[in-house]
Amino acid sequence: MIRKVKSAGPLVAALAFAVALSAGGGMVRADDQAGDQAGDKTERPAQEPEDFSVHGQYTFTEQVKPGFHSPYGGDNSMTGKFQARESETATAFLGARLWQGAEAYVDPESSEGFGLSHTFGIAGFPNGEAQKGGSTWPKYYLARYYLKQVIGFGDEREWVESGPNQLAGWQDVSRLTLIGGGFASTDFFGTNAYANDPRSNFTNWAIWEGAAWDAPGDARGYTRGIVADFNQPGWALRYGATTMPSILNGTDVYFRSDQTLAHELELEERYSVADRPGKLRLLGFYHLGPMGDYRDALRLAAKGTDINAAMLSTRTIGHEKFGFVVNFEQELADELGAFTRVSWNNGRSESWGYTDVDSSVSAGLSLKGGRWGRKDDTVGLGVAVNAITQAHRQFLAAGGDTLLGDGHLDYGDETDLEAFYAVKLAEFLTLTGDYQFISNPGYNQDRGPVNIYGVRLHAEF
């Protein structure tokens, strides 16, 4: 049975579109061919920077899962029965220029609906828009609220197009950008041109992000902190210090530099191969927080303590999680691009903000539809293989549960395959058909495989 949810999301989206239309007269669209670079003598249309911008998005996702082989299951298993679930989000992106180089952004957002089995049971969960837990009724909150200061160092400049949380205008290529407030860590770290946005391309958690990067954030994926980004023509270096959830997959994040703090450091290198552009990003992370410890919990369980009670008792300040993500994107031909990510963490402490993956390899292709006369359509094919450490496996086999937990475990690496076709219906509207195949859901060879069929409607302006 499809679970119905009462929807206010379309109303929020409609309101956002109305605001944008009323503000349209004050917005300036950039011309790709314009420029006022030093030494450019060609007469071109003028470009004017924006002082404010209003953008918005609405995304509806429906996923259907037929029944699959499931001889047993726990409270945090993916149900073996037929199930259909939907999720919705609507966001307004509001931006204003304050003074030279300074910008402010506020993103009111609403969400409702559920992921399959309330987002439990699969490490590479199939719906990147589904929040942990979910809600029958719309929930309203500020997704982002931050200030940005850009300090330019002169010489070459580039034009920045108007977009969500991006004011149109010229900026120095050589620059330092400082950001402080509330945002998603994935806004600035681990990005990839072909697999980075579950609202428009891949939606599997292990494909659109480096799954072993336990990205700091609350149950909705947002955090608070600071980011510094130093950009040069061929490379960039960025650092972030952000808050961790106070409880496992919780909605509250708080700042204690000596107790709950996440550090991200990423180097981005831009290059070309046979005149085809590519990027390599190397991300290292170090998180300090109250995560539980698998080995300590197993030692307590060996003395007769229930495994989940044992894990709860190990959730104390001072535990560490660290690791890396190697992230490639490469244009292969006109309209065809490839990506791959390799991610790893030390796997001793619980996955606190994202999902139960200690190492992952993902890769895929993204193709635009110009070859068949649909230049704005996109076809994507991606795969991820996820694994966990020996201590993590023993914890699940003993009946432990976090986002996973079948009560028992016959371990096997989890493999996630996703294919989608996104059809551009109008300038602002895209309809996507999506299929995913999950082998060994939750790392359990006794269950599955799982087939998931989805449809996504995404509107933006």
C-alpha positions as a printed NumPy array, in Angstrom:
array([[  0.   ,   0.   ,   0.   ],
       [  1.252,   3.458,  -0.858],
       [  1.445,   5.644,   2.207],
       [ -0.288,   8.951,   1.477],
       [  1.024,  12.16 ,   2.963],
       [ -0.778,  15.472,   3.035],
       [  1.28 ,  17.877,   1.007],
       [  2.057,  21.543,   1.544],
       [  5.219,  21.296,  -0.539],
       [  3.502,  22.294,  -3.825],
       [  2.033,  25.356,  -2.109],
       [  5.496,  26.449,  -0.973],
       [  6.855,  25.906,  -4.466],
       [  4.003,  27.852,  -6.063],
       [  4.558,  30.739,  -3.673],
       [  8.281,  30.732,  -4.458],
       [  7.56 ,  30.847,  -8.206],
       [  5.183,  33.769,  -7.728],
       [  7.811,  35.694,  -5.781],
       [ 10.379,  35.032,  -8.483],
       [  8.065,  36.261, -11.238],
       [  7.305,  39.44 ,  -9.329],
       [ 11.024,  40.015,  -8.75 ],
       [ 12.018,  39.165, -12.309],
       [ 12.193,  42.776, -13.427],
       [ 15.002,  43.417, -10.959],
       [ 17.077,  40.372, -11.964],
       [ 19.686,  40.486, -14.703],
       [ 20.412,  37.355, -16.712],
       [ 24.03 ,  36.847, -17.711],
       [ 25.081,  36.455, -21.337],
       [ 27.642,  33.683, -21.734],
       [ 29.482,  35.668, -24.387],
       [ 29.775,  38.962, -22.514],
       [ 32.852,  40.158, -20.696],
       [ 34.887,  43.097, -19.552],
       [ 38.16 ,  41.293, -19.006],
       [ 41.281,  43.472, -19.276],
       [ 42.504,  43.491, -22.856],
       [ 39.197,  42.23 , -24.347],
       [ 38.402,  44.722, -27.122],
       [ 35.373,  42.91 , -28.557],
       [ 32.123,  44.826, -28.193],
       [ 29.71 ,  42.611, -26.265],
       [ 26.417,  43.009, -24.366],
       [ 26.798,  44.57 , -20.942],
       [ 26.599,  42.441, -17.818],
       [ 25.47 ,  43.91 , -14.537],
       [ 25.884,  42.254, -11.144],
       [ 22.826,  41.353,  -9.097],
       [ 22.117,  43.047,  -5.805],
       [ 19.592,  40.389,  -4.847],
       [ 18.264,  37.097,  -6.197],
       [ 15.306,  34.804,  -5.638],
       [ 15.402,  31.192,  -6.773],
       [ 13.482,  28.095,  -5.774],
       [ 13.119,  24.352,  -6.192],
       [ 10.513,  21.67 ,  -5.639],
       [ 11.294,  17.939,  -5.772],
       [  8.868,  15.022,  -5.528],
       [ 10.27 ,  11.48 ,  -5.409],
       [  8.249,   8.257,  -5.501],
       [  9.96 ,   4.881,  -5.039],
       [  8.435,   1.413,  -5.268],
       [ 10.07 ,  -1.777,  -4.001],
       [  8.658,  -5.233,  -4.805],
       [  9.01 ,  -7.922,  -2.155],
       [ 12.35 ,  -9.717,  -1.933],
       [ 13.91 , -12.747,  -0.223],
       [ 13.971, -12.021,   3.513],
       [ 14.098, -15.077,   5.8  ],
       [ 14.524, -12.839,   8.859],
       [ 14.853,  -9.19 ,   9.8  ],
       [ 15.315,  -6.778,  12.676],
       [ 13.866,  -3.434,  13.7  ],
       [ 16.264,  -1.612,  11.364],
       [ 15.999,  -3.927,   8.37 ],
       [ 14.679,  -3.001,   4.959],
       [ 11.266,  -4.664,   4.926],
       [ 11.054,  -7.672,   2.625],
       [  7.456,  -6.85 ,   1.655],
       [  6.193,  -4.714,  -1.202],
       [  6.389,  -1.044,  -0.3  ],
       [  5.991,   2.375,  -1.927],
       [  7.017,   5.665,  -0.37 ],
       [  7.252,   9.272,  -1.471],
       [  9.149,  12.336,  -0.313],
       [  8.879,  16.042,  -1.106],
       [ 11.049,  19.088,  -0.53 ],
       [ 10.538,  22.724,  -1.457],
       [ 13.184,  25.398,  -0.997],
       [ 13.464,  29.138,  -1.572],
       [ 16.987,  30.485,  -2.152],
       [ 17.201,  34.142,  -1.123],
       [ 20.379,  36.155,  -1.648],
       [ 21.425,  39.781,  -1.163],
       [ 24.623,  41.749,  -1.716],
       [ 25.586,  43.67 ,   1.438],
       [ 28.788,  45.521,   0.536],
       [ 31.818,  44.979,  -1.682],
       [ 32.406,  41.22 ,  -1.832],
       [ 29.846,  40.431,   0.897],
       [ 26.708,  38.388,   0.353],
       [ 23.994,  36.945,   2.622],
       [ 21.879,  33.871,   1.909],
       [ 18.789,  32.435,   3.608],
       [ 17.041,  29.241,   2.431],
       [ 13.632,  28.474,   3.986],
       [ 12.719,  24.856,   3.291],
       [  9.908,  22.39 ,   3.87 ],
       [ 10.055,  18.599,   3.719],
       [  7.666,  15.719,   4.203],
       [  7.262,  12.067,   3.387],
       [  9.337,   8.982,   4.042],
       [ 12.086,   6.888,   2.571],
       [ 11.518,   3.153,   2.164],
       [ 11.504,   1.527,   5.605],
       [ 12.075,   4.976,   7.141],
       [ 15.604,   5.057,   5.609],
       [ 16.673,   1.862,   7.433],
       [ 18.263,  -1.304,   6.109],
       [ 20.492,  -0.242,   3.18 ],
       [ 23.866,   1.478,   3.57 ],
       [ 23.713,   3.04 ,   0.089],
       [ 20.161,   4.229,   0.638],
       [ 18.261,   4.735,  -2.637],
       [ 16.671,   8.169,  -2.007],
       [ 19.013,  11.101,  -1.384],
       [ 16.013,  13.351,  -0.704],
       [ 14.565,  11.15 ,   2.054],
       [ 15.397,  12.452,   5.505],
       [ 16.088,  10.109,   8.376],
       [ 12.8  ,   9.257,  10.011],
       [ 10.581,  11.384,   7.798],
       [  7.287,  13.116,   8.532],
       [  3.637,  12.721,   7.535],
       [  3.137,  16.482,   7.696],
       [  5.339,  19.23 ,   6.261],
       [  8.184,  20.406,   8.445],
       [  9.447,  23.965,   7.979],
       [ 12.958,  25.102,   8.886],
       [ 15.891,  27.193,   7.691],
       [ 18.08 ,  24.88 ,   5.654],
       [ 20.841,  27.48 ,   5.196],
       [ 21.627,  30.914,   6.588],
       [ 25.126,  32.211,   6.08 ],
       [ 27.309,  35.175,   5.211],
       [ 29.949,  35.066,   2.49 ],
       [ 32.871,  37.475,   2.081],
       [ 35.005,  37.3  ,  -1.072],
       [ 38.447,  38.922,  -0.972],
       [ 39.89 ,  39.322,  -4.468],
       [ 43.586,  39.564,  -5.304],
       [ 43.275,  41.159,  -8.751],
       [ 44.408,  40.14 , -12.259],
       [ 42.12 ,  37.741, -14.163],
       [ 38.384,  37.859, -13.488],
       [ 35.495,  35.516, -14.244],
       [ 31.743,  35.95 , -14.549],
       [ 29.555,  34.104, -12.023],
       [ 26.096,  33.157, -13.288],
       [ 22.979,  33.772, -11.237],
       [ 21.788,  30.645,  -9.453],
       [ 20.651,  29.246,  -6.105],
       [ 22.838,  30.856,  -3.409],
       [ 24.88 ,  32.591,  -6.109],
       [ 24.561,  36.238,  -7.133],
       [ 25.524,  37.103, -10.701],
       [ 28.645,  39.235, -10.932],
       [ 32.355,  39.451, -11.681],
       [ 34.925,  38.099,  -9.255],
       [ 38.684,  37.667,  -9.232],
       [ 39.86 ,  34.175, -10.135],
       [ 42.528,  34.548,  -7.459],
       [ 40.448,  34.984,  -4.313],
       [ 39.781,  33.982,  -0.724],
       [ 36.159,  33.202,   0.2  ],
       [ 35.081,  33.116,   3.854],
       [ 31.715,  31.61 ,   4.842],
       [ 30.063,  31.417,   8.238],
       [ 26.627,  30.209,   9.343],
       [ 24.384,  27.245,   8.616],
       [ 24.76 ,  25.113,   5.478],
       [ 25.375,  21.576,   4.231],
       [ 28.98 ,  20.353,   4.201],
       [ 28.306,  18.873,   0.76 ],
       [ 27.666,  22.411,  -0.562],
       [ 31.417,  23.054,  -0.478],
       [ 33.213,  19.709,  -0.079],
       [ 33.204,  16.52 ,  -2.15 ],
       [ 31.387,  18.075,  -5.102],
       [ 31.377,  16.459,  -8.542],
       [ 29.917,  17.739, -11.818],
       [ 28.298,  14.387, -12.662],
       [ 27.208,  12.97 ,  -9.301],
       [ 26.488,  15.507,  -6.591],
       [ 22.786,  16.401,  -6.426],
       [ 20.03 ,  13.85 ,  -5.661],
       [ 17.491,  16.375,  -6.925],
       [ 18.826,  16.296, -10.481],
       [ 21.161,  13.317, -11.047],
       [ 22.095,  10.207,  -9.02 ],
       [ 20.115,   9.749,  -5.82 ],
       [ 21.785,   6.713,  -4.175],
       [ 23.682,   7.799,  -1.041],
       [ 26.81 ,   5.86 ,  -2.018],
       [ 26.924,   7.289,  -5.567],
       [ 26.122,  10.974,  -5.154],
       [ 28.619,  11.287,  -2.259],
       [ 31.739,   9.506,  -0.996],
       [ 29.863,   7.157,   1.32 ],
       [ 32.665,   6.573,   3.854],
       [ 32.882,  10.336,   4.454],
       [ 30.653,  10.685,   7.511],
       [ 29.624,  14.18 ,   6.393],
       [ 28.854,  16.256,   9.502],
       [ 25.213,  17.238,   9.68 ],
       [ 21.919,  16.707,  11.437],
       [ 19.203,  14.277,  10.335],
       [ 18.365,  16.682,   7.479],
       [ 22.002,  16.953,   6.391],
       [ 22.707,  20.503,   7.646],
       [ 25.312,  21.822,  10.052],
       [ 26.806,  25.098,  11.3  ],
       [ 30.348,  26.353,  11.067],
       [ 32.889,  28.15 ,   8.919],
       [ 34.528,  27.501,   5.547],
       [ 37.588,  29.168,   4.004],
       [ 38.22 ,  28.629,   0.274],
       [ 41.419,  29.853,  -1.42 ],
       [ 41.033,  29.717,  -5.214],
       [ 43.686,  29.986,  -7.926],
       [ 43.422,  29.509, -11.722],
       [ 44.461,  25.844, -11.647],
       [ 43.674,  24.721,  -8.114],
       [ 41.86 ,  25.456,  -4.873],
       [ 42.329,  24.658,  -1.195],
       [ 39.422,  24.763,   1.247],
       [ 38.998,  24.099,   4.964],
       [ 35.867,  23.731,   7.065],
       [ 35.171,  23.484,  10.799],
       [ 31.593,  22.439,  11.542],
       [ 29.395,  21.057,  14.294],
       [ 28.436,  17.446,  14.925],
       [ 25.008,  16.144,  16.017],
       [ 24.63 ,  15.832,  19.784],
       [ 23.038,  12.369,  19.393],
       [ 23.206,   9.718,  16.674],
       [ 21.452,  11.038,  13.546],
       [ 19.908,  13.768,  15.683],
       [ 18.471,  17.147,  14.671],
       [ 20.479,  19.211,  17.177],
       [ 24.038,  20.262,  16.421],
       [ 26.148,  22.168,  18.901],
       [ 29.631,  23.655,  19.035],
       [ 32.303,  22.513,  21.487],
       [ 35.73 ,  22.791,  19.904],
       [ 37.28 ,  20.289,  22.297],
       [ 34.402,  17.779,  22.206],
       [ 32.246,  17.856,  19.043],
       [ 33.906,  19.323,  15.988],
       [ 34.41 ,  18.166,  12.418],
       [ 37.363,  19.257,  10.285],
       [ 37.463,  18.965,   6.477],
       [ 40.46 ,  19.861,   4.3  ],
       [ 40.196,  19.519,   0.517],
       [ 42.645,  20.155,  -2.31 ],
       [ 41.175,  20.567,  -5.806],
       [ 43.386,  20.254,  -8.888],
       [ 42.084,  21.203, -12.354],
       [ 43.695,  19.627, -15.425],
       [ 42.967,  18.555, -18.977],
       [ 43.564,  15.311, -20.897],
       [ 43.538,  15.636, -24.701],
       [ 41.933,  19.056, -24.245],
       [ 39.164,  17.511, -22.138],
       [ 38.777,  19.144, -18.696],
       [ 38.908,  17.176, -15.491],
       [ 39.206,  17.684, -11.742],
       [ 40.792,  15.74 ,  -8.909],
       [ 39.698,  16.504,  -5.343],
       [ 41.469,  15.046,  -2.325],
       [ 39.433,  15.358,   0.871],
       [ 40.723,  14.505,   4.332],
       [ 38.51 ,  14.635,   7.424],
       [ 38.894,  14.37 ,  11.18 ],
       [ 35.805,  14.273,  13.42 ],
       [ 35.708,  14.438,  17.194],
       [ 32.436,  13.583,  18.921],
       [ 30.391,  11.278,  21.17 ],
       [ 30.293,   8.371,  18.707],
       [ 30.107,   4.881,  20.178],
       [ 33.039,   2.456,  19.829],
       [ 32.416,  -0.935,  18.198],
       [ 35.263,  -2.792,  19.901],
       [ 34.444,  -1.456,  23.359],
       [ 30.785,  -2.377,  22.873],
       [ 31.741,  -5.912,  21.81 ],
       [ 33.929,  -6.332,  24.903],
       [ 31.015,  -5.312,  27.14 ],
       [ 28.64 ,  -7.619,  25.246],
       [ 31.031, -10.529,  25.807],
       [ 30.496, -10.004,  29.54 ],
       [ 26.707, -10.31 ,  29.187],
       [ 25.575,  -6.754,  28.403],
       [ 23.023,  -6.346,  25.617],
       [ 24.945,  -5.219,  22.53 ],
       [ 22.88 ,  -2.073,  21.937],
       [ 22.962,  -1.1  ,  25.606],
       [ 26.717,  -1.669,  25.494],
       [ 27.067,   0.612,  22.489],
       [ 24.983,   3.293,  24.192],
       [ 27.299,   3.214,  27.21 ],
       [ 30.331,   3.833,  24.974],
       [ 28.898,   7.055,  23.495],
       [ 31.166,   9.431,  25.326],
       [ 33.019,  12.584,  24.321],
       [ 36.419,  12.198,  22.7  ],
       [ 35.981,   9.458,  20.104],
       [ 37.539,  10.002,  16.689],
       [ 36.616,   9.287,  13.108],
       [ 39.032,  10.135,  10.32 ],
       [ 39.539,   9.229,   6.687],
       [ 39.679,  10.462,   3.111],
       [ 37.864,  10.733,  -0.227],
       [ 39.59 ,  10.653,  -3.634],
       [ 37.175,  12.218,  -6.106],
       [ 37.63 ,  12.367,  -9.92 ],
       [ 35.541,  13.891, -12.673],
       [ 36.58 ,  13.773, -16.339],
       [ 34.998,  14.857, -19.605],
       [ 35.465,  12.002, -22.088],
       [ 33.743,  13.464, -25.151],
       [ 31.23 ,  16.126, -26.029],
       [ 28.287,  15.615, -23.62 ],
       [ 29.885,  12.533, -22.003],
       [ 31.551,  12.572, -18.592],
       [ 32.84 ,  10.036, -16.076],
       [ 33.33 ,  10.101, -12.33 ],
       [ 34.795,   7.928,  -9.619],
       [ 35.177,   8.206,  -5.849],
       [ 37.211,   6.149,  -3.388],
       [ 36.437,   6.793,   0.282],
       [ 37.64 ,   5.276,   3.563],
       [ 37.397,   5.869,   7.309],
       [ 39.015,   4.198,  10.303],
       [ 35.798,   2.301,  11.07 ],
       [ 36.21 ,   2.057,  14.821],
       [ 33.593,   4.643,  15.808],
       [ 29.964,   4.701,  14.742],
       [ 28.898,   6.505,  11.6  ],
       [ 27.338,   9.513,  13.284],
       [ 25.825,  11.793,  10.67 ],
       [ 25.559,   9.909,   7.386],
       [ 25.481,   6.139,   6.857],
       [ 27.081,   2.809,   7.83 ],
       [ 29.976,   2.628,   5.343],
       [ 33.658,   2.347,   6.257],
       [ 35.033,   2.026,   2.731],
       [ 33.457,   2.561,  -0.669],
       [ 34.351,   2.683,  -4.363],
       [ 31.919,   4.248,  -6.832],
       [ 32.069,   5.103, -10.535],
       [ 29.763,   6.058, -13.333],
       [ 28.962,   7.832, -16.592],
       [ 26.745,  10.793, -17.425],
       [ 25.595,  11.468, -21.011],
       [ 23.622,  14.393, -22.404],
       [ 21.022,  13.645, -25.09 ],
       [ 22.29 ,  15.757, -27.974],
       [ 23.058,  12.607, -30.009],
       [ 19.331,  11.841, -30.269],
       [ 18.07 ,  15.419, -30.457],
       [ 17.421,  15.893, -26.717],
       [ 20.393,  18.036, -25.671],
       [ 18.912,  18.885, -22.25 ],
       [ 18.127,  15.275, -21.29 ],
       [ 20.599,  13.265, -19.195],
       [ 21.295,   9.529, -18.93 ],
       [ 23.272,   8.29 , -15.931],
       [ 24.729,   4.923, -14.931],
       [ 26.567,   4.447, -11.633],
       [ 27.71 ,   1.691,  -9.297],
       [ 29.066,   1.606,  -5.743],
       [ 30.598,  -1.188,  -3.658],
       [ 30.475,  -0.579,   0.107],
       [ 32.19 ,  -2.394,   2.968],
       [ 32.592,  -2.169,   6.759],
       [ 35.348,  -3.134,   9.206],
       [ 35.554,  -6.43 ,  11.068],
       [ 34.446,  -4.826,  14.353],
       [ 31.487,  -3.183,  12.599],
       [ 30.491,  -6.558,  11.103],
       [ 30.686,  -8.275,  14.502],
       [ 28.532,  -5.562,  16.019],
       [ 25.764,  -6.114,  13.427],
       [ 26.092,  -9.908,  13.649],
       [ 25.592,  -9.708,  17.434],
       [ 22.252,  -7.921,  16.937],
       [ 23.475,  -4.33 ,  16.998],
       [ 21.612,  -1.693,  15.042],
       [ 22.036,   1.917,  13.918],
       [ 20.654,   2.624,  10.422],
       [ 21.186,  -1.091,   9.753],
       [ 20.48 ,  -4.148,  11.84 ],
       [ 18.911,  -7.439,  10.76 ],
       [ 19.529,  -9.16 ,  14.113],
       [ 22.047, -11.452,  12.427],
       [ 24.575, -11.119,   9.591],
       [ 26.02 , -13.322,   6.871],
       [ 28.44 , -10.677,   5.665],
       [ 28.947,  -9.628,   2.051],
       [ 29.917,  -6.287,   0.545],
       [ 26.874,  -4.253,  -0.452],
       [ 26.686,  -3.367,  -4.161],
       [ 24.433,  -0.557,  -5.396],
       [ 23.64 ,  -0.043,  -9.086],
       [ 21.676,   2.982, -10.341],
       [ 20.504,   4.001, -13.815],
       [ 18.346,   7.008, -14.644],
       [ 16.971,   9.002, -17.561],
       [ 16.108,  12.655, -16.886],
       [ 13.745,  14.261, -19.431],
       [ 13.678,  18.058, -19.664],
       [  9.958,  18.801, -20.013],
       [ 10.38 ,  22.585, -19.895],
       [ 13.073,  25.1  , -19.014],
       [ 12.18 ,  24.784, -15.33 ],
       [ 10.823,  21.21 , -15.144],
       [ 12.533,  17.782, -15.308],
       [ 11.018,  14.299, -15.   ],
       [ 13.345,  11.396, -14.14 ],
       [ 12.842,   7.66 , -14.284],
       [ 15.199,   5.739, -11.976],
       [ 16.084,   2.095, -11.367],
       [ 18.322,   0.71 ,  -8.613],
       [ 19.551,  -2.796,  -7.866],
       [ 20.904,  -3.516,  -4.373],
       [ 22.869,  -6.696,  -3.73 ],
       [ 23.42 ,  -7.783,  -0.098],
       [ 21.307,  -4.996,   1.451],
       [ 22.791,  -3.974,   4.782],
       [ 25.822,  -6.237,   4.009],
       [ 23.664,  -9.342,   4.492],
       [ 23.954, -12.184,   1.951],
       [ 20.899, -13.866,   3.491],
       [ 18.614, -11.088,   2.203],
       [ 17.828,  -9.577,  -1.174],
       [ 18.589,  -8.632,  -3.833],
       [ 16.369,  -5.545,  -3.859],
       [ 14.915,  -3.892,  -6.959],
       [ 13.763,  -0.279,  -6.606],
       [ 11.833,   1.686,  -9.22 ],
       [ 11.507,   5.43 ,  -8.894],
       [ 10.179,   8.572, -10.507],
       [ 11.257,  12.112,  -9.645],
       [  9.708,  15.457, -10.608],
       [ 11.99 ,  18.46 , -10.14 ],
       [ 11.093,  22.1  , -10.736],
       [ 13.513,  24.992, -10.38 ],
       [ 13.901,  28.614, -11.354]])
